[in-house]
Amino acid sequence: MQWAAMAAVPAVIFALYFLKLKRAPVEVPSTYLWRKSIEDLRVNSLWQRLRQSLLLFLQLLLALLAILAVLRPGWEGTDLSGQRFIFLVDNSASMGAADVEGAKDRLEVAKQQVTGLIDQMDRGMTAMLVSFAGAPRVVQEFTDNTRLLKERLATIEPTDESTDLLGALKLADGLANPAQQVGEGTDMTFDVADAQAATLFIMSDGRFSDVKDFQLGNLEPVYVPIGSTTSNNLAITALSTRRNESRPEERQAFVQVTNFTDEPRKVIVEVQLDGALLDAQSLEVPAGEARGAPFPLADAPAGRLEARLAPESTSEIKDVLAVDNRAYAPLNDMRPGRVLLVTPGNFVLEAALATGRAGRVVEVETASPEVLKQKKHQDDAQAGLYDLIVYDRCAPETMPRCNTLMIGALPPTAAWQEGLAAAPDEQADADADADAKPAAPAPKTAALPQIIDWSRIHPLMTNVELDNVDIVQSLVLTTPRGGATLIDSTAGPLLVAAPRESYEDAVLGFDILTTDAGEQKYNTNWPKAHSFPTFWLNALNYFVARSRGDGSGSVPPGATVELRPAGVTKSVVVTSPGGETKTLTRLADEPFQFHDTQSPGVYEVADGGRVIERFAVNLFDRAESDVRLRPASPEDEQDAAAASIQIGNTAVAAAGLAPRRKELWPWILTAALVLLLFEWYVYNRRVYF
């Protein structure tokens, strides 16, 4: 009934303009003064012809606006509760997946979602934009300017980096949860800033591990999942180059492909060198698993190696992520490494370093400990002339600019000397003479230590078994910060490896041979085991072949690369895969630092116009390549609902944005009021003017 009444209002207004006033007839002596009345008498009918009328149009429009206001038009918006909002926009590699209908990629959808939220901001609300992938970036600080927020949001670009949510959370936490300080002279704590609660919108596909040991505090998280639980993707998850086991003078490439779909797939892998096809193979990859294949490189020259999935393999399954369909590896000059063995005489060690396989990898020079005092050797060591120096029962005064392996001696650095105590007799002499120079700390030794465990995952210990190894006497080592214990015993660590700037040092606590009255004697029975030459071959491969470019030489996008060319060059030029160049300089003996590794590909390092090194940047992140949203129900992977994400002790459920109806009727009534005033003006102008 009410609908009929509203529909009748325009019809009634329209009909009134057809009605004609009917007047009583009156005789007058002349019509000269009655011309207006005569116009009304020209038609004697009740109805008159409709004439063009602005008032009619205005009155009909006014009635329509009033009816429209009664109907309460509007749209579904988002209910923004609170006054401060932080929008975390994931722009990692997986957000480049093209699996959302009507959008270029997931990042575009995330930006559309944030734009919708910005449109719902009312007066007094402020928001902040943060993009995050490998590291967070403040795109826009807190502001209530919605136009500025939208402009800054448009500047967020996709990256090929992995996802690190923790860094973005810490950045947001710095605002919402103030730090505390302890008052001087008291146990009381106080906030250094006022707490400012904020709603945290996380726009992401959730391709990251759970965030542990983080307290949300005043942050109220809202996780908005972007993507699909059924997306397909094939990815190259590993590419490395190494020496051929049977022919060490040749190299081979190893490619691994992972199938992130629900069905087995057949893929074709192509390997190219500087754009020229070297080889291609077909792989059968089961669903959810990985398969690899070797590619012989024979005598391939130095250059850029690229492995890629053939386009027909990816288009057939509608592969949604392109960045992991290609992988890169550097091929550097395959020249032998240089190894210096400094020893008073050790025929066992010399024999282990003189095998045929070792000779294909390195050139070994032998010198006596007296060489350590010669200036030429000191200059060569500081110029980085060697890839590895083995110190047998001796140590240099200053560590060289290369990797080292010491036997029965400690490096002369603070990191290795920490925790050592002075020998009792030396300490007594020092106490007796207050003016005497303090005695140098003496390392702890142990007789007949029993090996109880050793690392089986470190490259130095690959295929090394120490079950029946006996030791007469050994130093007991202290593992420096950042180091790793590779052989442990009843007395303590016997083999330790630790980093030193851009190099690495390993220390074997026990001597292999000892000298007694000019006669060499075994300090251990290890040289009689098969694992002894294996260990030294591992050492050559780990310390030398890797630094010569025989490894993968790959870093993730966004990582910092340390470059340490041989010699004392002060500057190098790095060329990116896109052809951009950047000149790097350094101070003293510090390694070169290169930070612009955002683009996957092979980078070249040149000195004086000559390429001296190459390194590669690859994604190689299974979490990013598995672009499927984790389903809320593991039993049903077709479930459209996404799983929650874990932040500290809080499980943040995946949720769509909370809808709220945005009403238009107040604006319509305002327009109707303005129209009514205009209609009143038009009417009065006609009547009185």
ABEGO torsion letter per residue (X at the ends): XAAAAAAAAAAAAAAAAABBBBBBBBBBABAAAAAAAAAAAABABABBBBBBBAAAAAAAAAAAAAAAAAAGBEBBBBBBBEABBBBBBBABAAAABBABBGBABAAAAAAAAAAAAAAABBBGBBBBBBBBBABBBBABBBBABAAAAAAAAAABBBBABBBBAAAAAAAAAAAABBBBBBBBGBABBBBABBBBBBBBBBBBAGBBBBBBGBBAEABBBBBBBBEBAABBBBBBABBBBBBBAABAABBBBBBBBBBBBABBBBBBBBBBBGGBBABBBBBBBBBGBBBBBBBBAEABBBEBBBBBBBAAAAAAAGBABAAAABBBBBBBBBBBBBBBBBBAEBAAAAAAAABAAAAAABBBBBBBAAAAABAAAAAAAAAGABABBBBBGBBBABBBBBBBBBBGBBBBBAAAABGBBBBAAAAAAAAABAABBBBBBBBBBBBGBBBABBBAABAAABGBBAAABBBABBBBBBBBBGBBBABBBAAEBABBBBBBEABBBBBBABBABBBBGGBBBBABAAAABAAAAAAAAAAAAAAAAAAAGABAGBBBBGBBBBBBBBEABABBBBBBAAGBBBBBBBBEABBBBBABAABBEBBBBBBGGBBABBBBBBAGBAAAABABBBBABAABAABABBBBBBBEABBBBBBBBBBBBBBAAAAAAAAAAAAAAAAAAAAAAAAAX
